[in-house]
Amino acid sequence: MPKGYRSYLPDQDLLLPPSLREWLAEEHLVYFVSDVVDELDLSAIHAVYGEEKRGQPPYDPRLMTKLLVYGYCTGVFSSRRIQKRLQEDIPFKVLAAGNEPDFRTISDFRKLHHGALQGLFEQVLAMALEVGAVKIGRVSLDGTKVKANASKHKAMSYGRMGEKQKQLREEVKGLLEQAAAADEEEDRRHGNQRGDELPEELRRRESRWPRSKWPRKSWRNERGKKQRRRARVPTKPSGPSPATRINTTSPTRSRAS
């Protein structure tokens, strides 16, 4: 009897709603970013929305800041790519906690709060440096001008601190500029679209193809027709043709008869 397989039921509902935090290791970078941003002073961003009463409530600035910081630290600069990660990647889902801002909302938040984000991002990197990290995601905190072999337990001199802060400021400035350039380039290419949308007929399972026109069935039918055509082709005889067949009748026996 063949060996069985482990259960695979992709359409079965979970009995209990899962906690996405259980799907990531405790030391994952996403938790550091989330915890640090929760400790930052976001009053400059909150002030922008303080008197605004029109339209729908905005997304929580903590959420938006975490998405940008984590995205840029992991090399995801495009707002469209961040939106796609929110749909597909567990770390982004953990940060969003069920929210899913679209790429235009993400891009507008970056533009509106560019100055505040510069300072907040610098604080995140500074905190990482303070606990001894030399890298956060893909962002290196170990500048070429400052040697990394100095003990993290030793107090920095004012000169060294100033140099390191300048380095972090330039690092963050470059990240924000890279994000702005990515959005501008994709806006030129895709306009108000995300750019990776499926054609309308492929978006829903029912409309992808009618059951009677399922490609696999058509493929099988075509394959069967080819096999039947090959079966009707007459095969060549295995022996010599009649024209070249040797006469084995004995001449003497013919005269005698």
PyMOL commands that set and color helices and strands:
alter all, ss='L'
color gray80, all
select helices_A, chain A and resi 20-23+29-39+43-49+61-73+79-88+90-96+103-112+114-130+158-190+200-202+205-208+211-213+215-232+242-244+251-256
alter helices_A, ss='H'
color red, helices_A
select strands_A, chain A and resi 135-136+139-140
alter strands_A, ss='S'
color yellow, strands_A
deselect
rebuild
show_as cartoon
